[in-house]
Structure formats: structure tokens, C-alpha cells
Amino acid sequence: MAHRLARILVALGAAAALGTAAAPAHAATSCPGADAAPMLIGAERSAAALGCLVNHERQAAGLGPLTAEPRVVQAALGHAADMAARAFFSHTNPDGITFDQRVTNAGLSWAAVGENIARGQDTPREALAAWLKSPKHCENLMNPTYTSVGHGVVIGLAGPWWVQDFARPMGVPAPPAAGAACPRTLAQPQPAGALDGPPDDSAFPAPAAPAPAPAVKPAAPKPTTPKPAAPAQPDEATAPFDAAPAPLKATARRIGRTLRLRVVVPRTSVSRARVAVRVTQARGTARTVTARWASGRAHTVRVKLATAADGRAVVRVAGRTTTVRFG
């Protein structure tokens, strides 16, 4: 899946000059979940991991850390959910609401505000690395004038969707530090990304039963004049969305403590789709497997179980999820 990025910045008042800063001696050593897919650990933990990684990069460049601000978080999460639900990728939603308006509507009076968005990166560390490689996104991340941040992560078709909103509330003075050179690579050494607890079951919500479609009397067609398509912004995605994704099929068979799982990966827009398999039994998670498999083909994986007992396997591919039980 092609990775998509977009960045935008608005600032009111004086901003510190950008330059190169020396790295401090202390930085974060662990950001749990930094290398895990949101579909496995949950969007909330992925957002926390992303925030930890961002502050590690800023501290390594001599900048002060950003503090999560509930109103900025609300704006970021709302926009991520909106993009995933309405299948668009832009700083401006279909209603014409821009990122600075979203932060204002969330109740924050700001002196500076900015936004980075992305979709398709598999882990928080991959999303951050992509932003740092892009000069404009990197400048947002390394801008010393910001003091607050909000991260929104949503698991959905064509996702994950990543939104990063920055702000400095009105009345808060801009920090005196200089910015860091951009673009840049991840600071070394990197904080560990091991999880500090079991995966989050909320990452695999049960599918809701579809509501019956109401009977609608067809209306007489009205003549319309086609409107010219608006030109695509150069930093925004124009890839089409799959409105009718192919079904995901999986079967499971257990022999003793060995589970044989067969997954038919539907055809997607990429040749190799990311597949996540999570096997659980009564005593907890037996194993989590992630891989990239060729789309449009059947694949088989064998999992060594903790016990010779029944359980279930949750399979997720390209935003589609299916659950198979085994006995």
C-alpha cells in the first residue's frame, strides 16, 4: 500500500528561528507499541506510542517535549475518524472545515497550530519515519513554537489513518529553543518498542449486524450539469478507494497443539497485503503473527498452541476482519 502524507502549518505571532540544535544526553529508552500494528494493540495505545516517539525525536534534537492537550487530541481523533468514514484524505473535510477550525471548534484558543496527516503506515515508528523524511512534515514536528500535541489513530479501510495536530495555546510564550534541521532520519539509538502488556482486544471489535435497508421510492431523474473536478492538491492523496471490498475467507483446523490456518487473501490494490493473525485460547493469547502475503491467493500458516484446546483465530487483511473458531 502506498504511503500517503500531507502537512500544513498556520502560526500567529512570533515564531522561533529554525536552526540546528545539539542533542541532549537523556532521551526515552522505551515507547511500548512503537513497532506494533494498531490492529493488534488498539488505536489508543498506538497514539500513545506515537506521542512517545515524537518527544524522543524532539529531545534528541534539543527541543522541549510536547504535552498532550485534550482539545487538540479531540480535533486530531475526530479528523482521523472522519477521513476513514468518508473516504477522503485532506486537511479540509468535505464540509470545508479546516484543521485550524477543528482545533478552534474543540474549544482551544491558539497562537500557533499545525497538522500532519498520513495513511497506510503499519506502525507508529513507520508513520514518524515517513513524516521526518518529508521536509514540511519534519518542520512541523521540529517546530519549537509548539507546546501541545494531539494524536488520532483510526483503524479502517485504506488505513491506518494517522493525524497529528500541534498547537501553542494563546497566552503561552513560545519556547526560546531553535528548531532542528529537516528532513532527518530517526535519532539513534531508538527507544525500544516492546509492549508492556497483552494486546488490546478492542482492536478487534465484533462486526455489527447490518441494518435492514429501508424501502425507498425511486425519484424521477433530474437533468444535471456536470461540475468540473477540483484539481488535486499536490501533497494530498488521489488514490481511489475500494467501495466494495472482496470478502476475507479463513478456515482453521487443530491437531493436538498445532493449528493449521488457511487464509484466502482478497485482491487488493497492492501485490502484497499486510496480514495480521491473532490466536487466542481460554488462558490468553497463544500467538500473534504478522506477514505480507501475495493478494488474490490462499496461504497457510501453522501456529503452535499453548494447549491442546479450542480457541479462535482473528484474521485482519486490508481493513477486513474475520474470526474462525477451532476445537
C-alpha positions in Angstrom: 0.0 0.0 0.0 1.4 3.4 -1.0 2.0 5.6 2.0 0.3 9.0 1.9 1.3 12.1 3.6 0.0 15.7 3.9 1.2 18.6 6.1 0.0 22.1 6.8 1.1 24.9 9.2 -0.5 28.1 10.5 1.1 30.4 13.1 0.1 33.7 14.6 2.6 35.8 16.4 6.4 35.5 16.5 7.9 32.0 15.9 11.5 31.0 16.9 14.0 30.8 14.1 14.9 27.4 12.7 18.4 26.1 13.0 20.5 23.1 14.3 20.5 22.1 17.9 22.7 19.8 19.9 21.3 16.6 21.2 20.7 16.2 25.0 22.2 13.4 27.0 18.9 12.0 28.1 16.1 10.6 25.9 13.4 8.0 26.2 14.5 4.4 26.2 11.1 2.7 25.7 8.0 3.5 23.7 5.7 0.4 24.2 3.8 -0.4 21.0 6.1 1.6 18.7 6.6 -1.4 16.3 3.1 -2.9 16.6 0.2 -2.6 14.2 -2.8 -0.6 15.6 -5.0 -3.5 14.5 -3.2 -5.7 17.1 -2.8 -3.3 20.1 -5.6 -0.8 19.6 -5.6 2.7 18.3 -5.3 4.4 21.8 -2.0 2.6 22.5 -0.7 3.3 19.0 -1.4 7.0 19.6 0.4 6.9 22.9 3.4 5.2 21.2 3.5 7.8 18.5 3.5 10.6 21.1 6.4 9.0 22.9 8.4 8.6 19.7 7.8 12.3 18.8 9.1 13.5 22.1 12.1 11.2 21.8 13.0 12.8 18.5 12.4 16.4 19.8 14.5 15.7 22.9 17.3 14.2 20.8 17.3 17.4 18.8 17.5 19.6 21.8 13.8 20.6 21.7 11.3 20.5 24.6 8.7 17.8 24.7 5.1 18.3 23.6 2.2 17.8 26.1 -1.0 16.1 25.1 -3.8 18.6 25.2 -7.3 17.1 25.4 -8.9 19.6 22.9 -6.1 19.1 20.4 -6.5 15.3 20.8 -10.2 15.7 20.2 -9.6 17.6 16.9 -7.0 15.0 15.7 -9.0 11.9 16.5 -12.2 13.4 15.1 -10.4 14.2 11.8 -8.9 10.7 11.6 -12.3 9.1 12.1 -13.9 11.4 9.6 -11.4 10.6 6.9 -11.7 6.9 7.5 -15.5 7.1 7.5 -16.0 9.3 4.4 -13.0 8.1 2.4 -11.1 11.3 1.8 -7.6 12.4 2.6 -7.1 16.1 3.1 -6.6 18.8 5.8 -10.0 20.2 4.7 -13.0 17.9 5.1 -15.9 17.7 2.5 -17.8 20.3 4.5 -15.0 22.8 4.1 -13.8 22.7 7.7 -10.0 23.1 8.0 -7.6 21.9 10.7 -7.3 25.2 12.4 -11.1 25.5 12.6 -11.3 22.0 14.1 -8.9 22.9 16.9 -10.9 26.1 17.5 -14.2 24.2 17.4 -12.7 21.9 20.1 -12.5 24.9 22.4 -8.9 25.9 22.2 -7.8 29.5 21.6 -4.4 29.1 19.9 -1.4 31.3 18.9 0.1 28.7 16.6 -1.4 25.5 15.1 -0.3 22.9 12.5 -1.2 19.5 11.3 0.4 16.3 9.7 -1.7 13.5 8.3 -0.8 10.2 6.8 -2.4 6.9 5.9 -1.2 3.3 5.3 1.9 3.2 7.5 1.8 0.0 9.5 3.2 1.1 12.9 3.8 4.3 14.8 7.5 4.2 14.1 6.9 3.9 10.4 4.5 6.8 10.4 7.0 9.0 12.3 9.9 8.0 10.0 7.8 8.9 6.9 7.0 12.4 8.3 10.6 13.0 9.2 11.7 12.2 5.6 9.4 14.9 4.3 10.8 18.4 4.8 7.5 20.1 5.5 6.2 17.4 7.8 9.5 17.4 9.6 9.4 21.1 10.1 6.1 20.7 11.9 7.4 18.0 14.1 10.6 20.0 15.0 9.0 23.4 15.2 10.0 24.9 18.7 7.0 27.2 18.8 4.6 24.3 19.6 3.9 23.2 23.2 0.9 20.9 22.8 0.0 18.0 20.6 -2.9 15.6 19.9 -2.7 12.3 18.0 -5.5 10.5 16.4 -5.2 6.9 15.0 -8.1 5.1 13.4 -8.1 1.5 12.0 -10.1 1.3 8.8 -10.2 0.6 5.1 -7.1 2.0 3.4 -5.6 2.8 6.8 -4.4 3.0 9.4 -5.2 6.7 9.4 -2.8 8.9 11.4 -3.4 12.6 12.4 -1.0 14.7 14.3 -2.2 18.2 15.4 0.2 20.7 17.0 -0.7 23.9 18.9 0.5 26.6 21.3 -2.4 27.9 23.3 -3.0 31.6 23.3 -1.0 33.3 26.1 1.7 30.7 26.3 5.0 32.2 25.3 7.0 30.5 22.5 9.9 28.5 23.8 13.3 30.1 23.1 14.9 27.0 21.6 15.9 26.8 17.9 14.4 24.2 15.6 16.2 21.2 14.1 17.4 20.6 10.5 14.9 18.9 8.2 14.5 16.4 6.7 16.1 13.9 9.0 16.2 10.2 9.9 15.2 8.7 13.2 17.6 9.5 16.0 19.9 6.7 17.2 19.6 4.8 19.4 15.9 4.3 19.0 13.7 3.6 22.1 12.5 0.0 22.4 9.0 -0.7 21.2 8.2 -3.9 23.2 4.7 -4.0 24.6 4.2 -3.6 28.4 1.1 -5.8 28.5 -1.2 -8.1 26.5 -2.7 -6.9 23.2 -5.9 -4.9 23.4 -9.0 -6.9 22.5 -10.8 -3.7 21.5 -8.6 -3.7 18.4 -10.8 -6.5 17.1 -14.4 -5.2 17.6 -17.2 -7.7 16.8 -18.8 -6.8 13.5 -22.1 -5.0 13.8 -25.2 -6.6 12.3 -26.2 -4.6 9.1 -29.4 -2.6 9.5 -32.1 -3.5 7.0 -32.3 -1.1 4.2 -35.5 1.0 4.1 -37.7 0.9 1.1 -37.1 3.9 -1.0 -39.4 5.0 -3.8 -37.2 5.8 -6.8 -37.3 9.5 -7.7 -37.6 10.7 -11.2 -34.2 11.5 -12.6 -33.3 15.2 -12.8 -31.1 16.7 -15.5 -27.8 17.8 -14.1 -24.9 19.8 -15.3 -21.6 18.1 -14.5 -19.3 20.2 -12.4 -15.6 20.4 -13.3 -13.5 18.3 -10.9 -11.4 20.3 -8.5 -7.7 20.0 -9.1 -5.9 17.7 -6.6 -3.7 19.3 -4.1 0.0 18.3 -4.8 0.5 17.0 -1.3 -2.7 15.0 -0.9 -3.7 11.5 -1.9 -5.7 10.9 -5.1 -5.8 7.1 -4.9 -9.3 5.6 -5.4 -11.0 3.7 -2.5 -12.4 0.3 -2.9 -16.1 0.8 -2.2 -16.9 -2.9 -2.3 -14.0 -4.9 -0.8 -13.8 -8.6 -1.6 -14.7 -10.9 1.3 -12.0 -12.3 3.5 -12.1 -16.1 4.0 -10.3 -18.3 6.5 -10.5 -21.8 7.9 -8.8 -23.4 10.9 -8.1 -27.0 11.9 -6.4 -28.1 15.1 -4.4 -31.3 15.5 -3.1 -31.6 19.1 -1.2 -28.4 19.8 -0.8 -27.5 16.2 -3.2 -25.1 14.4 -3.4 -25.1 10.7 -4.9 -21.8 9.4 -5.7 -21.3 5.8 -6.4 -17.7 4.7 -7.6 -16.6 1.2 -6.2 -13.1 0.8 -8.5 -11.0 -1.3 -7.2 -9.0 -4.2 -6.1 -5.5 -3.2 -4.5 -2.5 -4.9 -1.1 -3.8 -3.8 0.6 -7.0 -4.8 1.4 -8.0 -1.2 -1.1 -7.2 1.6 -0.3 -7.0 5.3 -1.9 -9.8 7.2 -2.3 -10.0 11.0 -3.4 -13.2 12.7 -4.1 -13.4 16.4 -4.8 -16.8 18.0 -6.4 -16.9 21.5 -7.4 -19.7 23.9 -9.1 -19.7 27.3 -5.8 -18.9 29.0 -5.0 -15.9 26.9 -3.2 -15.1 23.7 -1.3 -18.1 22.2 0.4 -16.2 19.4 0.3 -13.2 17.1 1.6 -13.4 13.6 2.0 -10.6 11.1 3.2 -11.0 7.5 2.9 -9.7 4.0 1.2 -12.2 1.7 0.5 -12.1 -2.0 -3.0 -10.8 -2.6 -5.5 -12.9 -4.5 -4.1 -16.2 -3.3 -4.6 -18.7 -0.5 -1.9 -19.0 2.2 -1.4 -21.5 5.0 0.3 -20.8 8.4 0.9 -23.3 11.3 0.7 -22.0 14.8 2.0 -23.8 17.9 -0.7 -23.5 20.5 -0.2 -23.2 24.3 -2.6 -26.0 25.0 -4.5 -28.7 23.0 -7.8 -26.9 23.5 -10.3 -25.0 21.5 -10.0 -21.3 20.7 -10.4 -18.7 18.0 -8.2 -17.0 15.3 -8.9 -13.4 14.3 -7.5 -12.5 10.8 -7.3 -9.0 9.5 -6.3 -8.0 6.0 -6.5 -4.5 4.4 -9.2 -3.3 6.8 -11.2 -6.5 6.6 -11.6 -8.9 9.6 -12.9 -12.4 10.0 -13.0 -14.8 13.0 -12.7 -18.6 12.8 -13.1 -20.9 15.8 -11.4 -24.2 16.2 -12.0 -27.2 18.6 
